[in-house]
């Protein structure tokens, strides 16, 4: 059995500013604090090839695009804090990269109604270590506190979970070098993709159902 080091829909739609602020807090919670690395910890060379950085950015963009498409394709709704919160929850798992497949398999085996509880526990454990950041990221996990979850929402949450894990999220955010993790921004591109697709969906809907002229 794999052991993990684990660190509720809102009534009103999140503004872009709220989403970005909460996402930054979640990113900080999943990354190490800045400062001098502990003695003996290997550091990343300042001359790392630019090609590796560009490949990483391209991979993150593709993953964000797929996650956003999955959320809307499964009729998750307009509350973008939910898919962002799902991804943020997965980022808080601190499983070593070599156990990436075991982690993904374990999470994917959870039934859809079990996922909110799992993610709630992840945030609760992280709150013990960094209550300041978890409080700031509240919009991303407040939906987990709902007493009941709509079946369609759970279906979309499960689909997003699968897309994120099968797309290699843990390989991106679970790198052994903590400074690589600190420089990895997954939630920023995801917010942009979710907002963009929501906007296009709204425009298409308006085109199909134009208001009558008086």
N, CA and C of each residue as an Amber inpcrd file, in Angstrom:
protein
   642
   0.8550000  -1.2070000   0.0000000   0.0000000   0.0000000   0.0000000
   0.8830000   1.2470000   0.0000000   0.6060000   2.1540000  -0.9030000
   1.4230000   3.3500000  -1.0140000   1.1190000   4.3170000   0.1080000
   2.1380000   4.8540000   0.7150000   1.9620000   5.8230000   1.7870000
   2.2370000   7.2010000   1.2290000   1.4420000   8.1660000   1.6230000
   1.5980000   9.5110000   1.0930000   1.8730000  10.5050000   2.2060000
   2.6410000  11.5030000   1.8740000   2.8990000  12.6130000   2.7840000
   1.9060000  13.7060000   2.3920000   0.7200000  13.7270000   3.0680000
  -0.3320000  14.6500000   2.6620000  -0.2010000  16.0010000   3.3640000
   0.2440000  16.8040000   3.1220000   0.3360000  18.1290000   3.8310000
  -0.8150000  18.3310000   4.7100000 -15.1900000  23.4300000  -0.5350000
 -15.9460000  22.6420000  -0.5440000 -16.4270000  23.1640000  -1.8940000
 -19.3310000  24.0480000  -4.4610000 -19.5200000  25.1330000  -5.4510000
 -19.8010000  26.3780000  -4.6250000 -19.1860000  27.5570000  -4.8740000
 -19.4440000  28.7890000  -4.1700000 -20.7540000  29.3810000  -4.6480000
 -21.3740000  30.1850000  -3.7480000 -22.6620000  30.7750000  -4.1060000
 -22.4900000  31.8480000  -5.1690000 -21.3490000  32.4810000  -5.2240000
 -21.0940000  33.4970000  -6.2350000 -19.8490000  33.1130000  -7.0110000
 -19.8370000  33.4650000  -8.2770000 -18.7130000  33.0830000  -9.1310000
 -17.4610000  33.8640000  -8.7580000 -16.3360000  33.1730000  -8.7650000
 -15.0740000  33.8220000  -8.4590000 -14.7310000  34.8570000  -9.5280000
 -14.1750000  35.9710000  -9.1140000 -13.6320000  36.9090000 -10.0680000
 -12.2540000  36.4130000 -10.4450000 -11.7320000  36.8960000 -11.5430000
 -10.3990000  36.4640000 -11.9760000  -9.3650000  36.7970000 -10.9140000
  -9.5110000  37.9480000 -10.2760000  -8.5530000  38.3640000  -9.2460000
  -8.5600000  37.4020000  -8.0660000  -9.7560000  36.9860000  -7.6400000
  -9.8540000  36.0510000  -6.5210000  -9.2250000  34.7110000  -6.8720000
  -9.4960000  34.2460000  -8.0830000  -8.9540000  32.9630000  -8.5120000
  -7.4360000  33.0000000  -8.5560000  -6.8840000  34.0690000  -9.1100000
  -5.4370000  34.1790000  -9.2230000  -4.7800000  34.2880000  -7.8530000
  -5.4030000  35.0430000  -6.9320000  -4.8540000  35.1900000  -5.5960000
  -4.8400000  33.8580000  -4.8610000  -5.9460000  33.1230000  -4.9630000
  -6.0210000  31.8200000  -4.3000000  -5.0480000  30.8380000  -4.9260000
  -4.8970000  30.9020000  -6.2480000  -3.9820000  29.9950000  -6.9370000
  -2.5430000  30.2510000  -6.5180000  -2.1770000  31.5230000  -6.3590000
  -0.8170000  31.8330000  -5.9210000  -0.5450000  31.2500000  -4.5480000
  -1.5430000  31.3280000  -3.6590000  -1.3740000  30.7680000  -2.3220000
  -1.2070000  29.2580000  -2.3800000  -1.9960000  28.6110000  -3.2520000
  -1.8850000  27.1580000  -3.3920000  -0.5350000  26.7680000  -3.9720000
  -0.0440000  27.5390000  -4.9320000   1.2700000  27.2660000  -5.5050000
   2.3420000  27.3680000  -4.4280000   2.2260000  28.4010000  -3.5720000
   3.2080000  28.5760000  -2.5110000   3.1590000  27.4430000  -1.5120000
   1.9490000  26.9380000  -1.2650000   1.8110000  25.8450000  -0.3020000
   2.4570000  24.5710000  -0.8110000   2.4890000  24.3840000  -2.1240000
   3.0440000  23.1620000  -2.6930000   4.5360000  23.2720000  -2.9690000
   5.0910000  24.4700000  -2.7830000   6.5090000  24.6750000  -3.0740000
   7.2680000  24.9910000  -1.7920000   8.5690000  24.7860000  -1.7870000
   9.3600000  25.0970000  -0.5960000   9.4950000  26.5860000  -0.4160000
   9.8230000  27.0210000   0.7790000  10.0530000  28.4270000   1.0280000
  11.3540000  28.8570000   0.3730000  11.3660000  30.1040000  -0.0560000
  12.5580000  30.6330000  -0.6860000  13.6540000  30.8370000   0.3620000
  14.8550000  30.9420000  -0.1160000  15.9600000  31.1670000   0.7960000
  17.1070000  30.2390000   0.4500000  18.1020000  30.1820000   1.3100000
  19.2340000  29.3260000   1.0760000  18.8360000  27.8660000   1.2140000
  19.2710000  27.0040000   0.3030000  18.9630000  25.5780000   0.4150000
  19.7080000  24.9700000   1.5840000  19.1460000  23.9280000   2.2010000
  19.8260000  23.2670000   3.3080000  21.2000000  22.7650000   2.8760000
  22.1060000  22.6730000   3.8120000  23.4550000  22.2290000   3.5320000
  23.4390000  20.8460000   2.9070000  24.1580000  20.7110000   1.8200000
  24.2370000  19.4270000   1.1520000  23.1780000  19.1960000   0.0990000
  22.1540000  20.0750000   0.0150000  21.0940000  19.8920000  -0.9850000
  21.6040000  20.3490000  -2.3430000  21.4710000  19.5130000  -3.3620000
  21.9240000  19.9280000  -4.6990000  21.0760000  21.0640000  -5.2230000
  21.6770000  21.9980000  -5.8990000  20.9530000  23.1360000  -6.4660000
  21.0120000  23.0510000  -7.9820000  20.0310000  23.6690000  -8.6250000
  19.9710000  23.6330000 -10.0840000  20.9250000  24.6580000 -10.6620000
  21.6670000  24.2670000 -11.6530000  22.6200000  25.1580000 -12.2820000
  21.9160000  26.3190000 -12.9520000  22.4970000  27.5200000 -12.8140000
  21.9200000  28.7160000 -13.4250000  21.9850000  28.6270000 -14.9420000
  22.8310000  27.7250000 -15.4490000  22.9800000  27.6050000 -16.8870000
  22.1920000  26.4670000 -17.4800000  21.0710000  26.0970000 -16.8310000
  20.2450000  25.0040000 -17.3510000  19.7960000  25.3310000 -18.7630000
  19.7940000  24.3550000 -19.6730000  19.4210000  24.6120000 -21.0720000
  18.0470000  25.2410000 -21.2030000  17.9580000  26.2860000 -22.0280000
  16.6820000  26.9600000 -22.2550000  15.6650000  26.0090000 -22.8730000
  16.1430000  25.0220000 -23.6230000  15.2510000  24.0790000 -24.2840000
  14.4180000  23.3040000 -23.2710000  15.0150000  22.9260000 -22.1430000
  14.2930000  22.1910000 -21.1160000  13.1840000  23.0340000 -20.5220000
  13.4650000  24.3260000 -20.3200000  12.4670000  25.2310000 -19.7700000
  11.3050000  25.3910000 -20.7350000  11.6200000  25.5510000 -22.0360000
  10.5810000  25.7200000 -23.0370000   9.7280000  24.4640000 -23.1670000
  10.3580000  23.2970000 -23.0980000   9.6130000  22.0420000 -23.1630000
   8.6730000  21.9100000 -21.9870000   9.1400000  22.3300000 -20.8190000
   8.3190000  22.2680000 -19.6160000   7.1160000  23.1850000 -19.7370000
   7.3210000  24.3930000 -20.2600000   6.2330000  25.3490000 -20.4350000
   5.2020000  24.8190000 -21.4300000   5.6950000  24.1950000 -22.4990000
   4.7930000  23.6420000 -23.5110000   3.9710000  22.5030000 -22.9260000
   4.6040000  21.6880000 -22.1120000   3.9150000  20.5550000 -21.4900000
   2.8430000  21.0480000 -20.5230000   3.1580000  22.0780000 -19.7690000
   2.2020000  22.6370000 -18.8110000   1.0220000  23.2540000 -19.5510000
   1.3010000  23.9840000 -20.6430000   0.2300000  24.5960000 -21.4330000
  -0.7060000  23.5360000 -21.9990000  -0.1300000  22.4590000 -22.5420000
  -0.9530000  21.3810000 -23.0950000  -1.8020000  20.7240000 -22.0170000
  -1.2080000  20.5230000 -20.8410000  -1.9380000  19.9090000 -19.7340000
  -3.0850000  20.8030000 -19.2890000  -2.8290000  22.1050000 -19.1630000
  -3.8640000  23.0580000 -18.7510000  -5.0080000  23.0840000 -19.7620000
  -4.6710000  23.0500000 -21.0480000  -5.6810000  23.0410000 -22.1040000
  -6.5580000  21.7990000 -22.0130000  -5.9380000  20.6530000 -21.7950000
  -6.6790000  19.3920000 -21.6980000  -7.5790000  19.3550000 -20.4700000
  -7.0880000  19.8700000 -19.3610000  -7.8900000  19.8770000 -18.1340000
  -9.1080000  20.7770000 -18.2980000  -8.9070000  21.9730000 -18.8630000
 -10.0170000  22.9040000 -19.0800000 -11.0480000  22.2930000 -20.0340000
 -10.5820000  21.6450000 -21.0990000 -11.4890000  21.0080000 -22.0520000
 -12.2750000  19.8870000 -21.3790000 -11.6080000  19.1300000 -20.5320000
 -12.2620000  18.0370000 -19.8180000 -13.3610000  18.5540000 -18.9140000
 -13.0920000  19.6350000 -18.1910000 -14.0870000  20.2100000 -17.2740000
 -15.3370000  20.6420000 -18.0240000 -15.1790000  21.3710000 -19.1220000
 -16.3280000  21.8700000 -19.8730000 -17.0130000  20.7610000 -20.6750000
 -16.2390000  19.8280000 -21.1880000 -16.8130000  18.7170000 -21.9480000
 -17.6920000  17.8410000 -21.0640000 -17.3760000  17.7830000 -19.7770000
 -18.1630000  16.9930000 -18.8300000 -19.1720000  17.8470000 -18.0710000
 -19.4670000  19.0450000 -18.5930000 -20.4970000  19.9350000 -18.0490000
 -20.2850000  20.2070000 -16.5670000 -19.0490000  20.5670000 -16.2220000
 -18.7300000  20.8610000 -14.8210000 -19.3720000  22.1380000 -14.3190000
 -19.6670000  23.0710000 -15.2040000 -20.2920000  24.3220000 -14.7850000
 -19.3350000  25.4970000 -14.8890000 -19.8060000  26.6630000 -14.4480000
 -19.0290000  27.9030000 -14.5740000 -18.1390000  28.1940000 -13.3780000
 -18.1980000  27.3750000 -12.3550000 -17.3850000  27.6060000 -11.1500000
 -15.9700000  27.0800000 -11.3690000 -15.1110000  27.9210000 -11.9140000
 -13.7770000  27.4620000 -12.2700000 -12.9080000  27.1560000 -11.0600000
 -13.3390000  27.6010000  -9.8790000 -12.5410000  27.2990000  -8.6930000
 -12.4960000  25.8090000  -8.3940000 -13.4840000  25.0650000  -8.8970000
 -13.5250000  23.6280000  -8.6110000 -12.4250000  22.8720000  -9.3560000
 -12.3250000  22.9750000 -10.6890000 -11.2200000  22.2710000 -11.3530000
  -9.8490000  22.7880000 -10.9180000  -9.7530000  24.0900000 -10.6520000
  -8.4790000  24.6240000 -10.1640000  -8.1550000  24.0050000  -8.8070000
  -9.1860000  23.8830000  -7.9690000  -8.9930000  23.2850000  -6.6550000
  -8.5920000  21.8270000  -6.7270000  -9.1420000  21.1030000  -7.7030000
  -8.7700000  19.6970000  -7.8780000  -7.2820000  19.5810000  -8.2030000
  -6.8320000  20.3870000  -9.1390000  -5.4200000  20.3560000  -9.5230000
  -4.5310000  20.7930000  -8.3590000  -4.9520000  21.8380000  -7.6560000
  -4.1780000  22.2950000  -6.4970000  -4.0790000  21.2010000  -5.4470000
  -5.1570000  20.4530000  -5.2490000  -5.1490000  19.3540000  -4.2850000
  -4.1220000  18.3030000  -4.6730000  -4.1060000  17.9460000  -5.9470000
  -3.1520000  16.9410000  -6.4220000  -1.7160000  17.4290000  -6.2980000
  -1.5140000  18.7250000  -6.4210000  -0.1740000  19.2890000  -6.2870000
   0.3500000  19.2020000  -4.8560000  -0.5560000  19.0280000  -3.9000000
  -0.1460000  18.9750000  -2.5020000   0.3220000  17.5960000  -2.0690000
   0.1620000  16.6060000  -2.9590000   0.7490000  15.3090000  -2.6640000
   2.2630000  15.4340000  -2.8500000   2.9930000  14.9350000  -1.8860000
   4.4490000  15.0430000  -1.9620000   5.0980000  13.6790000  -2.1830000
   4.5270000  12.9090000  -3.0890000   5.0950000  11.5950000  -3.3890000
   6.3100000  11.7470000  -4.3020000   7.3780000  11.0210000  -4.0440000
   8.5580000  11.0930000  -4.9210000   8.2080000  10.7510000  -6.3620000
   8.9650000  11.3050000  -7.3070000   8.6890000  11.1050000  -8.7180000
   8.6910000   9.6290000  -9.0910000   9.5910000   8.8360000  -8.4770000
   9.6700000   7.4260000  -8.8570000   8.4030000   6.6620000  -8.5090000
   7.5570000   7.2140000  -7.6210000   6.3010000   6.5690000  -7.2630000
   5.1080000   7.2470000  -7.9320000   5.3830000   8.0040000  -9.0060000
   4.3340000   8.7560000  -9.7030000   3.2050000   7.8540000 -10.1760000
   3.5380000   6.7430000 -10.8070000   2.5150000   5.8470000 -11.3360000
   1.7030000   5.2120000 -10.2230000   2.3570000   4.8720000  -9.1110000
   1.6450000   4.2850000  -7.9780000   0.6780000   5.2900000  -7.3800000
   1.1050000   6.5530000  -7.3020000   0.2390000   7.6150000  -6.7790000
  -0.9690000   7.8010000  -7.6800000  -0.7310000   7.9210000  -8.9880000
  -1.8190000   8.1270000  -9.9410000  -2.8010000   6.9610000  -9.8880000
  -2.2770000   5.7460000  -9.8640000  -3.1420000   4.5670000  -9.8320000
  -3.9980000   4.5460000  -8.5740000  -3.3950000   4.8750000  -7.4470000
  -4.1270000   4.8630000  -6.1710000  -5.2670000   5.8730000  -6.1750000
  -5.0010000   7.0830000  -6.6450000  -6.0310000   8.1340000  -6.6810000
  -7.1190000   7.7750000  -7.6870000  -6.7230000   7.2710000  -8.8510000
  -7.6910000   6.9450000  -9.8950000  -8.5980000   5.7820000  -9.5090000
  -8.1810000   4.9860000  -8.5470000  -9.0090000   3.8890000  -8.0620000
 -10.0950000   4.3500000  -7.0990000 -10.0200000   5.6160000  -6.6290000
 -11.0500000   6.1270000  -5.7240000 -12.3450000   6.3130000  -6.5040000
 -13.4580000   5.9780000  -5.8690000 -14.7690000   6.2200000  -6.4760000
 -15.0340000   7.7210000  -6.4600000 -15.8770000   8.1820000  -7.3940000
 -16.0640000   9.6280000  -7.5340000 -16.5580000  10.2960000  -6.2620000
 -17.4130000   9.5960000  -5.4810000 -17.9200000  10.2090000  -4.2520000
 -16.8590000  10.2460000  -3.1500000 -15.7560000   9.5440000  -3.3430000
 -14.6800000   9.5450000  -2.3590000 -13.6940000  10.6920000  -2.5530000
 -13.6680000  11.2700000  -3.7440000 -12.6750000  12.2910000  -4.0590000
 -12.7840000  13.5620000  -3.2180000 -14.0000000  14.1210000  -2.9990000
 -14.0730000  15.3180000  -2.1530000 -13.4920000  15.0920000  -0.7600000
 -13.7650000  13.9400000  -0.1780000 -13.2400000  13.6320000   1.1490000
 -11.7210000  13.5340000   1.1190000 -11.1950000  12.8780000   0.1000000
  -9.7500000  12.7540000  -0.0420000  -9.0950000  14.1210000  -0.1440000
  -9.6190000  14.9760000  -1.0180000  -9.0380000  16.3000000  -1.2060000
  -9.2030000  17.1620000   0.0490000 -10.3070000  16.9820000   0.7440000
 -10.5230000  17.7200000   1.9900000  -9.4450000  17.3680000   3.0170000
  -9.1020000  16.1000000   3.0830000  -8.0660000  15.6530000   4.0140000
  -6.6900000  16.1910000   3.6270000  -6.4500000  16.2850000   2.3290000
  -5.1760000  16.8290000   1.8590000  -5.0090000  18.2770000   2.3380000
  -6.0560000  19.0830000   2.1490000  -5.9930000  20.4810000   2.5700000
  -5.9110000  20.6040000   4.0900000  -6.6160000  19.7250000   4.7970000
  -6.5920000  19.7680000   6.2610000  -5.1910000  19.4900000   6.8000000
  -4.5210000  18.5150000   6.2190000  -3.1700000  18.1950000   6.6560000
  -2.2000000  19.3230000   6.3400000  -2.3520000  19.9440000   5.1750000
  -1.4730000  21.0440000   4.8160000  -1.7330000  22.2700000   5.6800000
  -2.9850000  22.4150000   6.1220000  -3.3180000  23.5600000   6.9820000
  -2.5020000  23.5200000   8.2730000  -2.2230000  22.3290000   8.7470000
  -1.4300000  22.1900000   9.9710000  -0.0400000  22.7940000   9.7760000
   0.5230000  22.5860000   8.5890000   1.8670000  23.0900000   8.3110000
   1.8770000  24.5570000   7.8930000   0.9440000  24.9760000   7.0510000
   0.9150000  26.3580000   6.5460000  -0.4920000  26.9280000   6.5820000
  -1.0440000  27.1990000   7.7780000  -2.4200000  27.7250000   7.8730000
  -2.6000000  29.0540000   7.1600000  -1.5480000  29.8590000   7.0810000
  -1.6480000  31.1620000   6.4180000  -1.9610000  31.0120000   4.9320000
  -1.2490000  30.1050000   4.2700000  -1.4600000  29.9120000   2.8410000
  -2.7670000  29.2030000   2.5490000  -3.1280000  28.2390000   3.3750000
  -4.3550000  27.4820000   3.1400000  -5.5790000  28.3800000   3.3250000
  -5.5130000  29.3050000   4.2550000  -6.6120000  30.2600000   4.4530000
  -6.7510000  31.1650000   3.2380000  -5.6440000  31.6160000   2.6860000
  -5.6690000  32.4710000   1.4970000  -6.1970000  31.7170000   0.2830000
  -5.9980000  30.4070000   0.2480000  -6.4540000  29.5870000  -0.8770000
  -7.8620000  29.0510000  -0.6700000  -8.5860000  29.5620000   0.3320000
  -9.9200000  29.0750000   0.6830000 -10.8710000  28.9450000  -0.5070000
 -10.9170000  29.8980000  -1.4580000 -11.8440000  29.7550000  -2.5910000
 -11.6430000  28.4760000  -3.3890000 -10.4600000  27.9050000  -3.3330000
 -10.1890000  26.7040000  -4.1090000 -10.6210000  25.4200000  -3.4210000
 -10.8570000  25.4680000  -2.1270000 -11.2480000  24.2360000  -1.4300000
 -12.4970000  24.3710000  -0.5760000 -13.1450000  25.5600000  -0.5680000
 -14.3570000  25.7470000   0.2280000 -15.4980000  24.8640000  -0.2590000
 -15.5340000  24.5730000  -1.5690000 -16.6030000  23.7350000  -2.1300000
 -16.5600000  22.3180000  -1.5710000 -15.4300000  21.9070000  -1.0730000
 -15.3040000  20.5680000  -0.5040000 -16.1050000  20.4100000   0.7830000
 -16.4490000  21.5300000   1.4210000 -17.1980000  21.4880000   2.6740000
 -18.6960000  21.3210000   2.4680000 -19.1610000  21.3400000   1.2110000
 -20.5930000  21.1530000   0.9570000 -21.0350000  19.7960000   1.4830000
 -22.2070000  19.7690000   2.1170000 -22.7080000  18.5110000   2.6710000
 -23.0310000  17.5080000   1.5740000 -23.5390000  17.9920000   0.4380000
 -23.8550000  17.1180000  -0.6850000 -23.2230000  17.6820000  -1.9510000
 -22.8110000  16.7770000  -2.8360000 -22.2130000  17.1820000  -4.0940000
 -23.0570000  16.6620000  -5.2530000 -23.3670000  17.5570000  -6.1780000
 -24.1470000  17.1830000  -7.3520000 -23.4470000  16.0690000  -8.1190000
 -24.2210000  15.1020000  -8.6000000 -23.6590000  13.9600000  -9.3210000
 -22.8620000  14.3980000 -10.5430000 -23.3610000  15.3930000 -11.2680000
 -22.6500000  15.8700000 -12.4590000 -21.3240000  16.5070000 -12.0770000
 -21.3350000  17.2370000 -10.9810000 -20.1000000  17.8600000 -10.5150000
 -19.0610000  16.7940000 -10.1750000 -19.5080000  15.7590000  -9.4610000
 -18.5900000  14.6820000  -9.0920000 -18.0220000  13.9910000 -10.3260000
 -18.8710000  13.8310000 -11.3390000 -18.4200000  13.2140000 -12.5860000
 -17.3180000  14.0640000 -13.2160000 -17.5230000  15.3810000 -13.2470000
 -16.5370000  16.2810000 -13.8370000 -15.2540000  16.3150000 -13.0120000
 -15.3900000  16.2850000 -11.6930000 -14.2220000  16.2710000 -10.8080000
 -13.3840000  15.0250000 -11.0460000 -14.0630000  13.8890000 -11.1820000
 -13.3490000  12.6410000 -11.4360000 -12.6430000  12.6910000 -12.7890000
 -13.3040000  13.2680000 -13.7900000 -12.7140000  13.3630000 -15.1240000
 -11.4850000  14.2730000 -15.1170000 -11.5700000  15.3830000 -14.4050000
 -10.4320000  16.3050000 -14.3000000  -9.2690000  15.6420000 -13.5710000
  -9.6050000  14.8970000 -12.5300000  -8.5680000  14.1750000 -11.7890000
  -7.8130000  13.2250000 -12.7030000  -8.5580000  12.4740000 -13.5070000
  -7.9420000  11.5150000 -14.4190000  -7.0870000  12.2230000 -15.4680000
  -7.6030000  13.3060000 -16.0400000  -6.8570000  14.0330000 -17.0690000
  -5.5530000  14.5920000 -16.5080000  -5.6200000  15.1440000 -15.3040000
  -4.4260000  15.7250000 -14.6790000  -3.3650000  14.6680000 -14.4050000
  -3.7880000  13.5640000 -13.8070000  -2.8280000  12.5240000 -13.4560000
  -2.2870000  11.8000000 -14.6780000  -3.1800000  11.4620000 -15.6020000
  -2.7330000  10.7670000 -16.8100000  -1.9110000  11.6810000 -17.7160000
  -2.0870000  12.9950000 -17.5300000  -1.3100000  13.9540000 -18.3130000
   0.0410000  14.2710000 -17.7050000   0.3490000  13.6500000 -16.5760000
   1.6690000  13.8200000 -15.9810000   1.8120000  14.9600000 -14.9870000
   0.7300000  15.3670000 -14.3420000   0.8150000  16.4740000 -13.3810000
   1.8470000  16.2060000 -12.2860000   1.8140000  15.0110000 -11.7150000
   2.7280000  14.7310000 -10.6080000   4.1820000  14.6960000 -11.0510000
   4.4280000  14.3820000 -12.3140000   5.8000000  14.4090000 -12.8180000
   6.3030000  15.8450000 -12.9090000   5.3730000  16.7920000 -13.1320000
   5.7390000  18.1990000 -13.2390000   5.9090000  18.8190000 -11.8570000
   4.9590000  18.5510000 -10.9720000   4.9770000  19.1990000  -9.6450000
   5.6650000  18.3650000  -8.5760000   6.0150000  17.1220000  -8.8910000
   6.6470000  16.2650000  -7.9000000   8.1100000  16.0320000  -8.1700000
   8.7770000  16.9710000  -8.8180000  10.1910000  16.8230000  -9.1070000
  11.0070000  16.7630000  -7.8270000  12.0820000  16.0270000  -7.8700000
  12.9020000  15.8570000  -6.6790000  13.5890000  17.1500000  -6.2570000
  13.8970000  18.0140000  -7.2190000  14.5400000  19.2940000  -6.8970000
  13.4650000  20.2920000  -6.4660000  13.4550000  20.7010000  -5.2010000
  12.4240000  21.6270000  -4.7200000  12.4270000  22.9700000  -5.4210000
  13.5580000  23.3750000  -5.9520000  13.6230000  24.6630000  -6.6330000
  13.0340000  24.5770000  -8.0360000  13.0510000  23.3970000  -8.6330000
  12.3200000  23.1860000  -9.8850000  10.8290000  23.2750000  -9.6210000
  10.3810000  22.6730000  -8.5130000   8.9600000  22.7360000  -8.1630000
   8.5320000  24.1680000  -7.9030000   9.3860000  24.9390000  -7.2640000
   9.0480000  26.3240000  -6.9260000   8.8600000  27.1760000  -8.1690000
   9.5140000  26.8040000  -9.2700000   9.4390000  27.5920000 -10.4950000
   8.3750000  27.0690000 -11.4530000   7.6420000  26.0360000 -11.0380000
   6.6240000  25.4350000 -11.9020000   5.2610000  26.0700000 -11.6530000
   4.7030000  26.7390000 -12.6590000   3.3920000  27.3760000 -12.5530000
   2.3910000  26.6130000 -13.4040000   1.5490000  25.8250000 -12.7610000
   0.5120000  25.0670000 -13.4550000  -0.8270000  25.7860000 -13.3540000
  -1.1110000  26.3660000 -12.1990000  -2.4200000  26.9740000 -11.9640000
  -2.6470000  28.2390000 -12.7800000  -1.6070000  29.0200000 -13.0340000
  -1.7530000  30.2370000 -13.8380000  -2.2760000  29.9350000 -15.2330000
  -1.6080000  29.0650000 -15.9900000  -2.1040000  28.6950000 -17.3250000
  -3.4790000  28.0400000 -17.2730000  -3.7540000  27.2750000 -16.2220000
  -5.0610000  26.6210000 -16.1070000  -6.1690000  27.6510000 -15.9410000
  -5.9480000  28.6650000 -15.1330000  -6.9350000  29.7370000 -14.9530000
  -7.2200000  30.4130000 -16.2960000  -6.1630000  30.7040000 -17.0470000
  -6.3320000  31.3640000 -18.3440000  -7.1380000  30.4960000 -19.3050000
  -6.8590000  29.1930000 -19.3260000  -7.5760000  28.2910000 -20.2260000
  -9.0380000  28.1480000 -19.8260000  -9.3110000  28.0400000 -18.5300000
 -10.6890000  27.8960000 -18.0550000 -11.4960000  29.1540000 -18.3420000
 -10.8980000  30.3160000 -18.1220000 -11.5830000  31.5830000 -18.4000000
 -11.8150000  31.7450000 -19.8960000 -10.8210000  31.3730000 -20.6930000
 -10.9320000  31.5020000 -22.1420000 -12.0300000  30.6040000 -22.6960000
 -12.0480000  29.3630000 -22.2660000 -13.0660000  28.4350000 -22.7500000
 -14.4550000  28.8130000 -22.2590000 -14.5590000  29.3400000 -21.0360000
 -15.8490000  29.7910000 -20.5140000 -16.3680000  30.9570000 -21.3440000
 -15.4520000  31.8530000 -21.7170000 -15.8200000  33.0150000 -22.5230000
 -16.3030000  32.5850000 -23.9010000 -15.5680000  31.6600000 -24.5470000
 -15.9530000  31.1880000 -25.8700000 -17.2820000  30.4580000 -25.8280000
 -17.4950000  29.6900000 -24.7380000 -18.7470000  28.9540000 -24.5850000
 -19.9170000  29.9140000 -24.4580000 -19.7050000  31.0050000 -23.6920000
 -20.7540000  32.0020000 -23.5110000 -21.0680000  32.7280000 -24.7950000
 -20.0180000  33.0190000 -25.5770000 -20.2060000  33.7090000 -26.8510000
 -20.9840000  32.8370000 -27.8310000 -20.6290000  31.5540000 -27.8580000
 -21.3230000  30.6230000 -28.7520000 -22.7810000  30.4850000 -28.3720000
 -23.0490000  30.4590000 -27.0690000 -24.4210000  30.3400000 -26.5940000
 -25.2340000  31.5560000 -26.9820000 -24.6200000  32.7470000 -26.8990000
 -25.3060000  33.9890000 -27.2540000 -25.6050000  34.0300000 -28.7430000
 -24.6870000  33.4420000 -29.5290000 -24.8700000  33.4290000 -30.9730000
 -26.0190000  32.5110000 -31.3750000 -26.1130000  31.3780000 -30.6750000
 -27.1740000  30.4190000 -30.9940000 -28.5380000  30.9000000 -30.5280000
 -28.5270000  31.7150000 -29.4390000 -29.7990000  32.1850000 -28.8770000
 -29.7980000  33.6910000 -28.7600000 -29.8150000  34.4130000 -29.8850000
 -29.7940000  35.8790000 -29.8550000 -31.0370000  36.4440000 -29.2040000
 -30.8590000  37.5370000 -28.5110000 -31.9970000  38.1850000 -27.8750000
 -32.9120000  38.7900000 -28.9290000 -34.1780000  38.7100000 -28.6870000
 -35.1460000  39.2760000 -29.6440000 -35.1080000  40.7800000 -29.5970000
 -35.2360000  41.4010000 -30.7770000 -35.2300000  42.8370000 -30.8500000
 -36.6600000  43.3720000 -30.6940000 -36.7930000  44.4490000 -29.9700000
 -38.1210000  45.0610000 -29.7620000 -38.2320000  46.3300000 -30.5600000
